[in-house]
Each structure stands twice: as C-alpha cells, then as structure tokens.
C-alpha cells in the first residue's frame, strides 16, 4: 500500500503521515512539497491514496489531481484547503474528490475520514523477517538528521491519544501538561520560530510563547504528530530508566537556573526551556534505540551506553542546527556545559552557575567566580 502526500508545510505533512501510519502501519508514505515532484512521483509509481494541498509553491495541487483522474478514476483523492466557499468546491467537483480537509483540521476527524478511504490493512509482516545483521552503532553513523527526534513521556502520549477522540483542552491546560516534556517543548519552539509561523517580533524562547503564537489547534496537531509515531514513547524498561536519569537532571537544573534568574530579575522562562533541552542528545539516542528495538533488534545495556557516549553530543548539535532553535536559547543550552571564550552574557553565566551547582565535581572556587561574574557575590 502506498500513499502520496503533497503538502509544502513539513509539519502538516508529518502529521498526515503519522495519521496514515497509525491506521495502516505497513503503508509506504511519500511526502512531497511541490506539484512537479508529485507529478513525477505519480508517473514513476502510482499510489493507492493521494492527499494534496490546494496551494503549493509551484502551482495548485489540482494539477496533480487532474492528471491522476485522467489515468485512474478509482484511486481516492483527498484535498487539503483553507477554502470553504461553494465556488471552490464546485471548481473541483468533476475530479471526484473523495474528501475535503479544511485547515486548521482536527486530527481525529482526519483519521476517521482516511480510515474509510485507505485500502484494507495488509497482513502484518513478521518482525523477525525484517531483522538484518546491521550493527546499531553503524546504523546511527549513517542516520540523516531528518531521522533525529526525542521521545514523549508515556503519560503525555497516552493523554494525547485519548484527546485524539476529540477532547478539547485550553492553552493553559496544554502548557501545564506539556511544560516538563522536552520533545513537545522542542517541537513547538521549532515550529513557532520557523519561517512559516515566525512573522515579525522576537523569537519564541518559552513553551507558553510558542503556544500563544501557534494557537491551541495547531499546537495540539503538532503534539499529535509526535504521539502517533510508532516509537513515540520508550516502552523498554532499560531505556525508560535511562531517560528518567536525564529528565531528572533537566528538572533539577531548571529549578536551580530559574531561581537564579529570579534573583537577578531576569525572565526565568528561557532558563526552563534551555535546562529541559540540554540533554536532548541523550534523549535522541534513547529514542533511536527504541525505534531499533521496534524493528526487531535486541539491545543490551553496554550497547546503549556506548551509543550514548559516542552520539549524544553530535546528535544534539545536529538537532539544534536542523531545528534552528533561537540563538538565545542555544547559547543558554551551551552554557550548561561551558562558557564561550568571547563576550559572556549574564544569562549564560547564571546558567553555567546553575549547572555547576548541580555538579558535585565542580569546586567551590569555580562557583564563587561565577557568582562574582553574575553579580551575586
């Protein structure tokens, strides 16, 4: 089974992909961002379902749907659009569109619609057949940055899947429920600061700012995209235990750094975000380990420890670059580990001091020096 998604908004495309995979786990899903790419893809390999946005950078998605209908009258077509006027619907009536998805959409309603249009689920393949002899470390070595992500906490994933049935939540409820989850903080900050949503004004550097900019509907859809991933949460007891160590360290650092920020009359919100994300490299490795096990492989504690030691730092660097986190936030995250040799901002000094206070190996003289630099002596 193959599904083609034509959508230039990466985040919407990913959500649609995860919805399809939640319904048909073995489907092949191709996400493309231009009409030209989609037309070429259809000619190479026809799909069993097409989902197309109306407006694309190189034209209207109806070009693809018209081409498909000339060759195939049976394949289901789904149109994504912000247009709700009658004339637009009439314009494409001859194409035999099977479903319209109006933006902003509710993920649960989209799932119900697609479930009716997708071909019946294929027989499940045995996991053992998919296992190869590739080494986990070799697998991590060649992973593209697009595959790097963070796991959701199990509790938040479960609540999101419950809300998949249509439960409405306020922005304040979302912020309170999600404020301790690194994956959600990273995803919402990334999207809120992306070219598609950024707009004018300063970058968002806290979860609440991101929620206000994106709105409840978009924020919930972005979170749902994370929750529907097949390796969204850490099921393995070993991986979950290791994640708790890093999450606890992040929470302690958040509390200490926010207290120091308040002492200096600085906004504590960016310190919370930076502390929550400063172990993103380690969490990324654990997320990838879970995905590896889902493919039918077994991992021991020694293998996971080796992967954490070798890949946590480079993965964190790759994630910060690809997600284009605001520079102010990246500087605070960096200060958790060291201060730059050039100009030192007070916020960075406070974050470094908070990290040192959490590290028993740092001597009191180093902490005293940082307190003087921060104006706390």
N, C-alpha and C positions, 0 to 999 in steps of 0.2 A: 504494500500500500504506500502511495506517495502523495504528499500534499505540498502544493506550491503556495507560498505566501508572498504577495507583492505589497510591501509596506516600507517606506523610507524612514519611518521612525523606528529606530533599533529597539526601543523599549516596548513599544506596542507589538512589534513583530515577535519579540521573545515571549511576551505573554501569550500571544496566539499560538506560538509553537508549543509552549508548555501546556496549554489547554488541550491541544490536539494529542500530545503525548500522554496526558493524564487519561484521555479517553481510549487511545489506541497506542499502547506503549511501544509497539514494534514498528510504528509508522516511520517512514523516511520523510523528513520535513525540510524543504528548501526555502530559505528566507532570502529574498532579493529586494533591492531598493530602487530599481529603475525598470521602466517598461521595456527598454531594449534588452536588458538581461533576461527578463521574464519571457519575452517572445522567443529568444534564442533557446532558453531552457525548455520551453514547451515543444519546440521543434526537435530538440535532442531526445527528450524523454517526457511524453505526456504524463500528466498526473491524474489521480483519482478524485481530487478536490482542489479547487482554486479559490483562494481568498485574496481579494485585491482592494487596495485603497483606491479612491477615485482620483485624487490629485497627487501626482508624482513629479519629481524634479524635471523629467523629460517628457511630460505629457499626461494624458489621462489614462487611468487603468482600464477604461472601456476599450482601448485599442487592443489590449491583450484579450479581453473577454469576447470581443467581436471575432478575433482571429480563431479563438478556441471554438466558438459556436459555428463557424464556417466548416470546421472539421469534425466536430463532435457535438451532438445535440443532447447527449445523456449526462456528461460529467457535470456534477453540481458546481454552481458558481455562487460565491458569496461576495457582496460588495460592502466595503467599509466606507462610510461617508459622514461628513458633518452636514450634508444637505438633507433637509427633511421636507422640502417643498414638493408639491404634487408634480410640477413640471419636470423635475429631475427624475422622479420615479418613472414617469411616462416616457422620458427620453430613452431609458434603457429597458423598457418593458419587453421589446422584441427580442432581447438577448436571453430571456427566460431566466432571470436572476432568481435563485432559489431562496436567498435570504439577504436582508439588509441589516448591517450592524451600524448603528448610529453612535458617533462619538459625542461625549465620552460614554463608553459602554460598561455594563455590569458583567463581570467575568462569568458569573453563574448562568446568566441568560445566554451568553455566547456559547457556553459549553452545552447547554440543553439544545440549542439550535444545531450546533455542529454534530452532536451525537446522532441526530436524526439523518444527517446528510452523509456522514462518513460510511464507507463500506464496513461490513461486519468485521469484528476483530478477528485477526488471523490466529491460528493455533500458536500457543506460546512455545517459543523455542527453548530447548533445554540449556540452562546456563553453562553446563559442562562443555557443550559443543563450542561455545564461544571463547573458552579459555585457551590462551596460547602460552607460549613459553617466554614471553617478553618479561624482562625484569622491571620491577616497579621504579627503580632509580632511572633506568634507561627510558622508561615511559615519561617520567617527569622531565627529563632532559629535553625532550623534543616537543613538549606541550606548547602550543601557541598561547599568547597572552589572553586571547579571547576565551580560553577554557578555564581561566583562573577565577575563582569566586570563593565566597565564605559560606559556612553552614548556618542555618537558622537554629535557634533553640527549639527543642522538641515541643515545649509548651506553646510557644508562639505559632509554630507551624500548625499544631492541632487547632488552635483557635482560629487561625486564618482559614483552614479548610472547613471549619464549622460555618464561618461567615460566608463561605463560598455558596451557601444555601440562601443568602440574601439578607443576613442580619446587618442592620445599619449601625455604624459607630461614629461618634463625633471626633473632631480633630483632637480634642483634649484627651479623649479615651485612647486614641491611637498613639499619641505622644507618650502617655503614661505606660501603655503596654509595651511599646517598642523601644523606649529610651535606653534599655540595657542591652540591646541586641546589636552587635557590630555589623552583621550583614545588612540589616534594614537601614541602619544609620548610613552605611557606606553607599547603598543603592540609592537612597533618596537624596543624599547630598550630591551624588554624582549627577543624577538626572536634573535636579534643581539648578545645578551650575552648568549644564550642557547648553550648547548653542540653541537648542530647540526651546528651552524654557528660561534661560538666564535673563534676557531682557536687560533693561537699564538697572543701575544701582549696584551696590556692593555684593560680593558673593555671599551665598548662604554658608555659614560655618557651624550651624547647630541643627539638630533634628527639627525643632519647632519652627525655625525659619523655613526649612525645606518643606515641611507640611503645609505651612501657610501659603507658600508660593505655588505648590503643586495642587493643593486642594485635596479634600478627602477622597473623592472618586479616583483621581489619578494615583494618589498615594496607595490606596487600597489595591488598585490593579497592579502596581509595581510590586507590592508585597506579595500579592497572589502569584505573580510570575516566579518569585523565589520559592514560595511554598509548594508549588506544583512540580518543581524539579524532582526527578526520581531519586536524587541523593541530597534532598533539601536539608534533612536533619541527620545527625550522627546516631545511627542505630547500634553500632558496635560499642559494647561496654568499654573496651580499651580506648577507643577514640573519644568517646564521651567523657571518660575520666581525664584524659589528657587535655581536652578542651576546657574542662572545668578549672584546671590549674591556670590556664591563660586568661580565662574570663574573670576568675577571682583576682588575679593580678591587675587586670584592667580596671576592675571596680575599685580596688584599693587605691590605685593611682588616681582615678577620677575623684574620689573623695578627698584625697590629700591635695591635689592640684587645685580643685575648686575652693577648698578652704583657704589656700594661699592666695588665690586670685581675689577672694572677698576681702582678705586682709589688706590687699593693695588697691582696693576699689576698682578692680577690673571685672569685666563680664566673665562669669565662670563657665558659660555655655561652651565656648570653643575648647576650653580645657577638658571638659567632659567628653566632647567628640574626639579629641586627639587621644586621650587616655583609652577610650573604648576601642580605637582603631590601631593602637600601637602594636598589638600582637596579630595584625591581620595576616602577616606572612605565615605564622604558625597555624592559624585557623585555616588558611588556604590549603596548606599541606594536609591537614586532617580531613578537609572536605574532599580533596582529591583521593585520599586514602579510602574514604567511604565509597566514592564512585568506583574505585578499583575493585573493592570487595563486592560491590553490586554486580560487577561484570563476571564474578565467579572466582576471583583470585583470593588467596589467603595471605594475610599479613601478620607477622609477628611483631612483638614489642621492639625488638632490636632493629628491624627494618624501618619501622615508623620513626624511631629515634634517629636513625641515620638520615632519613629524609628530612626531618625537622632541622637537623644540624646543617644540612647542605643546601636546602632550598628555601627556608623561611625568609632569609634576607633578600635574595634575588627576586622571589615572588612578591614580597612587599614593595620593592622598588618598581617592579613591572605593573603592579596593580595601581599604585599611586600615579604612575605615568599614564596608563591607559584610561583610568577613570578621571583623570585631570582634576583631582581634588584641589581646592583653592590653596594658593601658596601659603597663606597664613596658617592654614591647618597642617599642611605638610611640614612647615617649619616647627610647629609645636610637636608633631609626631617625631621628627628628627631629634628634637631636644630631649626626648625621653632617653636617648642613647648617648648623645654628646652635643656639645655646643659648637657652633661654627667658629672658625678662627678669626673671621672678619667681624663686622659690626654685630653686637649682641643686643637683641631686644629684651626688654624687661620680661615680657610674657614667656620668651624662651628660657630665660634664667629661672623663672618660677617653675616652669615645667621640669627643667633639669633638677632643680632642688627637690621637687616632689618625688621624682624618680630615685634620687639618691637617698631620700629618707625611707624609701621602701627597700633599699638595697643594704643589707647588713654589712657588706664588704666595703662600703664607702666610709672612709674615716671621718671623724668629726671636723677635722681641719678643712676638708674639702667642702663640707656642708656649711661651715662658718663662712668660708669665702663666698659661696653662692648667696648666702643670706646678706652679706655686705653688698654684693652686686645688685641684689634685688631691693636694697634699701630697707631690709628687715632687721638689720643688726641693732 
